Every structure is written in structure tokens, then in C-alpha cells.
Amino acid sequence: MLDPSIFDKVSLEDLLDAVIDRIDKTARKWTTDKLDAIERRLQIAAAMIRGARNSLQPINRLPPELLAIIFLMRQQHLPSFLPIPCVGVYKQRHHRDWLKVLHVCRHWRAITATYARLWATIDSDLDPATFIRRSSTAPLTVYVGIRNGKINQPDLEIILRQTRRIRELHIDAFKWQTSATPLYELLRKPAKSLVSLTILIDGDRNSTPHDLPTLFSGRMPRLRQLCLEHISTWPKNHFQNLTHVCLYRQDREFRPCTNDFLDFLEGCPLLEELALIDAGPTRSTAGDVPAVLSHRVVPLDHLRELNCGSLGYALPITRLLSHLALPASAAMYFWGAPLQLPTEELSQLIPDNRSHLQNLRNIKECRLIRSLLSVGSSYQLVAVVDSVIYICGLFSPPEVVGMISHYPLNDVETLVIEERLLNSFSNITTAMWRDIFGYFPNLTYLRLRPYCLPSPTRSILSALYPAQNPVGRASDVVCPLLTSVQIEGGDDAVPAAYIALLAGARREEGSPIVDLKISSFDPRRLRPKPPPHSSRSSSPSTHSSMSSASDSDSDDLPAGEEDVTILKEHVPNVQVLKKQDVVGMFPPRWPTRAHMWHLEHTNRRAMARW
């Protein structure tokens, strides 16, 4: 053993040089055991040096509590209601990424191992026993089978021993073996801390019944968020005072009647979000017994969002809405594939008696978007959000006319029309557009967004042309309050003279267009100016033929200023906009969490089946 005083006379660097020199000269004479022993001691010394260096880093000067919170922020935190993992999570395992902090240094490992909240998210895909042990007494968020559908019964039993600590429990029993203990039998202990519960069961794969027995001995006093798949019925008053509810893919044969479903909603007066995805009271009129009393109305004063997806039927939704009282702030989203029954139409979606639906009062804007909701999707969407009604999807002309004629649009002041359909058979005729405009008596602002060929702009504008009447009678003007028009589009936009002639005709009928914004003009502009005489004698057909005939002889006309000059003779304020990025006109919160969760869940199930 060396005398410690020697270190006062010799520097550490000199000692290391001596050690290296000694190893170089004599190591070949040592035994393997001696070499291994010396190597281990040198590794310890190297680790101590790395630890000392790491301790000098600025981040390690932070208090351990703050550093632990930073580690906590590195974890993947999913929402408590309808948890949606990040894109690609099933392959890339993002929920494991935070564990990399364990490989940085001993200081970080020590902090991580002793901070209970870091281990309070229990995933059946990540050694549940270790996480439970290190989580100490922290409230638990539990995911069982959510990532790959696999459930190991021993792991589940270990997790459920901590039922008193579980704050969130999300179970996907897609691959639960029918020979195993029935899932519900494991959910018996009281769950006094449970706030959010998700139980997903594939009715086609599992033999689990559609009716739910009493869970957690009926003791879930703090439960506020519930998501159930396949399950149609449960004990009366089992779930009360919920704020978030999602019912998913219920067996059509066992779905509740409207009266029973209203009883359930009546027990949840604080409900904020309701999602019915291929679920809910969708029985036929004859099978919806006992019938609901006509005067029964259930108020949901706190409802912020209603999602009805993949239902396939319109009348059951109409029936449900007619017995609900919703606040003005409630957003409604109805989405899914085209309706299944030819006798039903989306025009029937909104009930005739909507006096209790305050969110359908005072609708000020309508957006008609005939376009794919997403690539390869045939989904259709009707939504009401913030006093704006959205009609989006691949709708046929009769469907559009039917919806516009039935929906509450009398007070609409702004109409946005976006066309992206390339099928000429789906074009809406001028006569149909005229009928559509007839349901907007208070329209003041029209915005056209044609992004298809041929452009429907000419057909739409022709519908605004004053209709000819016999001599001595005033012409009929649709949308008499219309004062502002904005036209967007590409090179197939309508010539300036065509718009000028329309503006002149409406001005003479006492309905002038005051403001006009155009993003681009047709390069084939009209050379002659509109005739100075009254345009009342010009019919839409004459006007259209004149414009068409002039399209071929206008190539020598300079662009821009000449167009504005023509337009300003009939429109006081003309603005030519530069081409801008196309901004989506879908609802601001679309796609909703319920819609995204449905797509993710469907894709994950499809992958799991393989």
C-alpha cells in the first residue's frame, strides 16, 4: 500500500504516465485474471472521470427536482380521453425514447430511478412490474394492449393490484384470448381514483358479450371520461356525472333505444364531449321502443363538441337531436360514408323542430365544399361550428340542393363555394345555382373558389343575373343584398367583361356589387367594353354567347389595367389580388380528435390482424 503522502509530491498526470509505462512493459507477463482485474479497476477510474466531467456541465447544475421535470417532459404524454399515439408509434416505439436518459450518466440514472412520477405511466409493452415498483405511491396512468393489442394476463393482474392508485386505465382487448379469465372479472376492486376509462373489444373476434357487468364494485366516484367499444348496455346509473363519452362500434342488434340513451345523458349534466362512432340510438322508427315523449328535452348546457361518425343513417340522429337542448357554443360534426338507405338524405339530418338547439340559431356563414375530405376517402361532413355551417364532401347536385333547402340558412350573410370535382356529370347547372341562391335572402358576401376544370364560376355567376320578366314587370334579383364578391382560381377564371356585364345588370335592378376581389383573370379577355345601354335586355343566354364568341379574339389585349378599367365602370371598388397560398376552408378544429382516433384505431386493428 502506497504512502498517501506520496501524492503530495507527485502529480496525478505523472502517476498515470508511470502506470501506462508499467503496463506497457510488464502486461504481457501477467495472467488473464490479473489483466481482467486491472481492466475493471481502470474502467471504474474512467467512469469516475466521466462522471466528474458530466457534473461540470451546465444542465447538471440544475436542482435534481427541476432536472426530473425536464425528463418528464421528454416522455410521450397522450390525452386522457381518446389517446392518440404519435404517427408511427407502433414501429418506432416513441414511448421508449425517454429511457435513453438512463444511459447518459450515473447522476441522471440516480435522479430517474428515484423520481416516482417518471415511472407512473404503466405500459403493458414496457416491463409493468419494474415501473410499478419504481412509481412508489404516485397516481398511475395505465395502457394495456393499446399499442399492439396483446395482453399478458399475469402482467394485467400485477397492474390491477394497484387499482386504488390508477387514475387512467386504457385497455384494448383485441387479442385477449377467449380461453383466458373473462376480462371483466379482473376489474372488481374499487377504483376510487379512476378518472378516465377506456375498454376496447373487437366484437367480431372476441366472444365478450355486449352487456357490461358492474365494474370496480360500482365504486368509481371520480370517473369523468369513458370510452367503450362493442358494449351497448350497462347497469342503470353505473356511469354518472361524466364529462367525456365515446361509444364505438356497437352491435346494431343491441343498440339502446332513444329513450334509454336520453336517460343516460340525463345522468351526465356536465357532459362536454360526446362521440358516437358507429354507435348510439340508431334503431328504426318501429323498433325504437319505448317511444320518447314528444315534449321530452334533455339539456346539455356544457356540451362543447358532438361527433356522430360512421352511422350510415340520418333519421336516428334527427330523432336524437330533437330531444336535446344544446348551447350556442356547441360544435357538431356529422361525418362518415354516404348513407346506406336510399330513402334517407343528409337534408333530413337537422330536425324541423330545432328551437332547443341554440347553436343552430343565427347561422351567419355557409361553406359549401365539394371536395375529398382526404385522399382516397369518400367521407362526407356536415358541421356547425361557431355560427358557420360546413357542407363538405362528394355530394351530387340534388344532394346539395336538398341540404341547402332544408338547413337554417335564412340569416346567412357569407357564402363560400369551393369546387374541386373533376367529374363533369357532377356539375351543378345554372338553374340549380339559382335555386340554391334563393335560400340565401340575406347574403351580402360571396366567395368563389373554383379549383377544377372546367371552372364552375361562369355557371354560378350566371345564376345571379336578374331574371327576365314580361315587359312592365321588374326583374327578379336573387340575393338582393349581395354587395361583395371575391373570385379565386387559376387561368380558367371568368373574363372581366362577363363580370362587368353582370354587375351592370344588378346595379340597374337596384342590387349593385360594391366590392370585387379577383385573384386572377382568364388570359382570353374580352376586347370590346360592355355596351353603354341598359343591360336589362341582355339575357343570361345572350350574355353567355357574347362572352364565348369574344374569347377567341382578345389575345392582343394587355393584361391587368384594362380589366380593372372595364370592371370599375360598374363596380366602385375593384381589387386584383396576387396569387396566394390556398387556405383550407374546412372547420377550424377538423379533423376532430374523435375522427383521428377512429382512423388510428382502424389502422392499428388492420395491422394487428396480420
Secondary structure as GFF3:
##gff-version 3
##sequence-region A 1 610
A	DSSP	three_ten_helix	4	8	.	.	.	ID=ss1
A	DSSP	alpha_helix	12	26	.	.	.	ID=ss2
A	DSSP	three_ten_helix	27	29	.	.	.	ID=ss3
A	DSSP	alpha_helix	32	55	.	.	.	ID=ss4
A	DSSP	three_ten_helix	58	61	.	.	.	ID=ss5
A	DSSP	alpha_helix	64	73	.	.	.	ID=ss6
A	DSSP	alpha_helix	89	92	.	.	.	ID=ss7
A	DSSP	three_ten_helix	94	103	.	.	.	ID=ss8
A	DSSP	alpha_helix	106	114	.	.	.	ID=ss9
A	DSSP	three_ten_helix	116	119	.	.	.	ID=ss10
A	DSSP	beta_strand	121	123	.	.	.	ID=ss11
A	DSSP	alpha_helix	128	134	.	.	.	ID=ss12
A	DSSP	beta_strand	140	144	.	.	.	ID=ss13
A	DSSP	alpha_helix	153	160	.	.	.	ID=ss14
A	DSSP	three_ten_helix	163	165	.	.	.	ID=ss15
A	DSSP	beta_strand	166	172	.	.	.	ID=ss16
A	DSSP	three_ten_helix	183	186	.	.	.	ID=ss17
A	DSSP	beta_strand	196	200	.	.	.	ID=ss18
A	DSSP	three_ten_helix	216	218	.	.	.	ID=ss19
A	DSSP	beta_strand	225	229	.	.	.	ID=ss20
A	DSSP	beta_strand	244	248	.	.	.	ID=ss21
A	DSSP	three_ten_helix	252	254	.	.	.	ID=ss22
A	DSSP	alpha_helix	258	266	.	.	.	ID=ss23
A	DSSP	beta_strand	273	277	.	.	.	ID=ss24
A	DSSP	beta_strand	298	299	.	.	.	ID=ss25
A	DSSP	beta_strand	305	309	.	.	.	ID=ss26
A	DSSP	alpha_helix	315	321	.	.	.	ID=ss27
A	DSSP	beta_strand	324	325	.	.	.	ID=ss28
A	DSSP	beta_strand	331	336	.	.	.	ID=ss29
A	DSSP	three_ten_helix	346	348	.	.	.	ID=ss30
A	DSSP	three_ten_helix	358	360	.	.	.	ID=ss31
A	DSSP	beta_strand	365	370	.	.	.	ID=ss32
A	DSSP	beta_strand	380	385	.	.	.	ID=ss33
A	DSSP	beta_strand	388	392	.	.	.	ID=ss34
A	DSSP	alpha_helix	397	406	.	.	.	ID=ss35
A	DSSP	beta_strand	414	419	.	.	.	ID=ss36
A	DSSP	three_ten_helix	424	426	.	.	.	ID=ss37
A	DSSP	alpha_helix	430	437	.	.	.	ID=ss38
A	DSSP	beta_strand	445	450	.	.	.	ID=ss39
A	DSSP	alpha_helix	457	463	.	.	.	ID=ss40
A	DSSP	beta_strand	484	487	.	.	.	ID=ss41
A	DSSP	alpha_helix	496	508	.	.	.	ID=ss42
A	DSSP	beta_strand	515	518	.	.	.	ID=ss43
A	DSSP	three_ten_helix	535	537	.	.	.	ID=ss44
A	DSSP	alpha_helix	540	550	.	.	.	ID=ss45
A	DSSP	three_ten_helix	551	553	.	.	.	ID=ss46
A	DSSP	alpha_helix	561	568	.	.	.	ID=ss47
A	DSSP	beta_strand	573	576	.	.	.	ID=ss48
A	DSSP	alpha_helix	593	609	.	.	.	ID=ss49
###
